[in-house]
């Protein structure tokens, strides 16, 4: 069932799709952020922002980024991080600055710990606690860390060179599956595997952009197809709603939309 359709942007798609405590669904199309209310009304809530990821905290504050490029002659990137509060106030939490976003992430667990990938050397997963302390969760053994998500209890799931890896809260790292990229094009495209989501049973859902499928991976590593997009659409992001539904963010040229997939029985939300 299609939930919403909105104008968007081509090129590298965004993966951001989140839900607040009232059942409003927010998603990015790289030009703005949209909100679909439970009654089906869809409006732009944050215009003019190029953000790939979103985060919704326990107080229904929405976070995202605005990333821009000033042209090949200058070759200058810039970014800022914004917050839309539950009462509708929009403000920057990180002011505009040069370069890419570093040491900050939109991946959080239920305890408000923030996780991000430090890609220097063999790579590591870092965590910032609510009191500001930064610790290393896991180090070494990574090759090309891409999108990641956090279970409410602090287990991290991430894509590393086309493999789905699990990082336990104590730092143990294991590979759940390497069977996520099917065609030759997938195997040469580092952006083939995009947004991830995890449910309460630790089933992981992964959007495969080039294969036009959402894969479900069980804790034992079993892989099945949970949803499939039809031309010209491809899945780019996933969300397990508070009702336990699998919501799929799809992209196609200059558009984005949200559709409903399926989950396993008992697989409720695994997000904060």
ABEGO torsion letter per residue (X at the ends): XBABBBBBBBEBBBABBBBBAAGBBBBBAGABBBBBBAAGBBBBABBGBBBABBBBBAAGBBBBBBBBBAEAAAGBBBBBBBBBBAAGBBBBABBBBBEBBBGBBABBBAAGBBBBBBABEAEBBBBBBAAGBBBBABBEGBABBBBBBBBAAGBBBBBBGGBBBBBBAAGBBBBABABABABAAAAABAAABBBBBBBAAGBBBBBBAAAGBBBBBBAAGBBBBABBBBOABBBABBBBBAAGBBBBBBBBEABBBBBBBBBBBGBBBABX
